[in-house]
């Protein structure tokens, strides 16, 4: 009996040791502006912080999972764009990190991540530096030219991020890149990358991407519309079913007065509405605003002459849960029978689809 008890205790201790993650020491070199350095999870849970002495600091991390990805951060005291951030793997005994150079070595995954950054760092540096210059430029015409150049750099940066997420999909290294690009990655590509990731490793680094896909699955093409109950600009309670499923094509535009890309798309949506409303096209705006006056002002200023509803709850809007809206603008096209015909209907995609429907 004593031997059995001893065995059970030994087994339990062995399991506890296996499940426990050993502490990881990170020796960090930081930019000159930094007075303190922090390390946190992707859910913004603080794991440790340390004062900077002579551009150096030492952090201690107790990982909450195997191969956990954490973020090192040094906040700039006056320039929010000047702060330094870097993702690393909390593994190994002692890591050496440089926040200014954006590199970390000392364990297999960190060394591999560093290898992938060699070519990628060119795009990353150009992306951030070009944007800084755009912000500082006072001449509007020069700024416009610089912004056009920045958009070209931003596209190359995005493409490089997606390619690395795909190339290393079977490794948590790819998960680091995936966590940066899932929100603009083509959905089919994202599903494929996640399938490979889940088959090869288990890590919370994919959580945000998993939730993004789950949100999209709430508005799949072919699904029947789901009800929304909100007030219009006159304070009257309205239902989405008043427009959708009534025998006409209906565009439901999820937007907000504070959303720059939404306002930039407004002229295109307005032109489409003017062109096809006589043929039966219906547009309904669903706002993620919280301020009624700003919501109404944007409608008037942009001449959005269609019906609008909102519960003025921002990201707490019921539309976020019902249709999985995690970013805006988003525009869903419903068929006359109330099923979803297509999503992300904006720009040329919207124009081409409507031209096909009303040819």
C-alpha positions, -999 to 999 in steps of 0.1 A, spaced: 0 0 0 28 23 9 45 16 -24 13 25 -43 9 57 -24 45 66 -31 40 59 -68 9 81 -69 26 110 -52 56 107 -76 34 105 -106 15 136 -95 47 155 -89 59 145 -123 27 157 -140 29 190 -121 65 195 -133 55 186 -169 26 211 -169 45 239 -151 64 263 -174 99 273 -163 107 310 -159 123 327 -188 148 356 -183 149 382 -210 178 407 -211 166 436 -231 183 465 -248 159 494 -252 158 527 -272 172 558 -255 138 573 -247 126 543 -226 125 545 -188 106 513 -184 100 481 -204 70 458 -202 60 423 -213 24 413 -218 2 387 -234 -18 393 -266 -48 398 -243 -29 427 -227 -23 409 -195 8 423 -178 34 396 -171 63 417 -159 79 452 -160 113 466 -152 131 499 -149 157 508 -175 193 513 -164 218 524 -190 195 513 -219 192 478 -204 165 459 -184 158 424 -173 124 408 -174 112 375 -159 84 356 -176 65 326 -164 48 313 -195 11 303 -193 14 278 -222 40 260 -242 56 282 -270 36 312 -257 40 344 -277 44 376 -257 50 412 -265 79 434 -253 70 470 -252 87 504 -244 64 534 -246 76 566 -260 68 595 -236 55 619 -263 52 601 -296 28 572 -297 41 561 -331 76 561 -317 70 534 -291 88 501 -296 70 467 -297 82 432 -305 67 397 -303 89 370 -289 85 334 -278 86 329 -240 108 297 -241 143 287 -231 162 298 -201 177 332 -211 168 353 -241 187 383 -255 164 410 -271 169 444 -287 138 464 -289 154 491 -311 166 465 -337 135 443 -332 154 411 -327 155 383 -301 177 352 -299 183 324 -274 158 296 -282 149 276 -313 116 294 -321 131 329 -314 161 320 -336 138 308 -364 116 339 -361 147 360 -364 157 342 -396 124 350 -412 127 387 -404 158 392 -425 139 401 -457 107 411 -440 124 438 -419 129 459 -451 92 461 -457 84 467 -420 109 495 -416 98 512 -448 61 509 -438 66 526 -404 91 553 -416 71 563 -446 40 568 -424 59 590 -400 70 612 -428 35 615 -441 22 626 -407 49 653 -404 44 667 -439 24 700 -438 20 706 -475 -13 688 -485 -2 681 -521 31 667 -510 14 647 -483 -10 632 -509 19 621 -531 36 606 -500 4 588 -489 1 572 -524 37 560 -521 30 548 -485 0 528 -497 22 510 -522 47 502 -495 18 491 -472 5 467 -498 40 451 -502 42 449 -464 8 432 -463 17 407 -490 50 398 -473 32 392 -440 6 369 -456 33 350 -475 52 343 -443 21 332 -425 15 308 -453 51 296 -456 54 288 -419 18 278 -413 29 245 -397 49 264 -370 41 290 -342 65 312 -362 39 315 -388 14 321 -361 32 354 -352 27 367 -388 -8 353 -389 -17 373 -359 -7 404 -377 -25 398 -410 -56 376 -404 -80 405 -406 -70 413 -443 -61 378 -454 -85 363 -480 -109 341 -461 -102 309 -480 -64 314 -474 -70 321 -438 -90 289 -433 -63 269 -450 -35 284 -429 -55 278 -397 -62 242 -407 -25 236 -411 -17 254 -379 -42 234 -358 -29 201 -372 7 210 -361 6 230 -329 -17 243 -302 -11 279 -293 -33 309 -283 -15 330 -310 -42 317 -334 -71 327 -311 -78 360 -327 -78 345 -362 -101 316 -351 -125 342 -337 -123 362 -369 -133 331 -389 -161 323 -365 -174 358 -369 -174 354 -407 -193 322 -403 -222 342 -389 -227 358 -423 -219 331 -448 -232 334 -483 -265 315 -486 -275 320 -449 -310 335 -442 -309 370 -427 -312 374 -390 -333 401 -373 -320 433 -360 -341 457 -338 -328 493 -336 -341 528 -337 -340 550 -368 -329 587 -368 -364 597 -356 -362 574 -326 -387 549 -340 -380 512 -334 -374 495 -367 -366 459 -377 -343 447 -405 -371 425 -417 -390 457 -429 -365 458 -458 -348 424 -462 -367 395 -476 -394 417 -492 -386 408 -528 -358 433 -535 -320 433 -534 -309 450 -502 -275 464 -493 -270 466 -455 -241 490 -448 -224 486 -414 -205 518 -407 -199 547 -383 -193 584 -384 -159 580 -368 -147 554 -394 -125 570 -420 -126 541 -445 -165 541 -441 -167 578 -450 -142 573 -479 -165 546 -493 -197 567 -489 -195 585 -523 -192 551 -541 -222 537 -522 -242 569 -528 -235 567 -566 -245 530 -567 -278 539 -548 -286 567 -572 -279 546 -602 -300 516 -592 -327 527 -568 -351 532 -596 -346 495 -604 -354 484 -569 -321 486 -550 -326 492 -513 -298 504 -490 -300 504 -452 -273 519 -429 -265 502 -396 -243 524 -375 -218 515 -348 -219 550 -334 -224 559 -298 -231 596 -302 -265 604 -318 -256 639 -329 -224 627 -347 -243 599 -364 -270 622 -378 -245 648 -388 -225 623 -409 -257 612 -426 -265 648 -435 -229 658 -444 -224 628 -467 -259 629 -481 -266 593 -473 -302 594 -484 -315 560 -474 -329 545 -442 -306 543 -411 -308 525 -378 -286 522 -348 -286 511 -311 -258 536 -304 -238 510 -286 -206 511 -306 -188 478 -308 -214 465 -283 -240 468 -310 -262 437 -315 -251 437 -351 -216 428 -340 -229 396 -324 -257 387 -348 -236 392 -380 -201 388 -365 -190 423 -375 -156 429 -361 -144 456 -384 -160 482 -406 -169 491 -433 -188 459 -441 -216 458 -465 -238 427 -470 -259 422 -501 -291 403 -495 -311 385 -522 -348 393 -527 -356 361 -507 -336 374 -477 -305 352 -481 -270 365 -481 -258 369 -517 -223 384 -509 -203 402 -483 -176 429 -483 -195 448 -510 -176 480 -516 -155 496 -544 -153 478 -577 -166 446 -562 -199 464 -554 -201 481 -587 -195 450 -607 -220 429 -587 -248 455 -591 -240 459 -628 -244 421 -632 -277 421 -613 -293 450 -630 -279 445 -665 
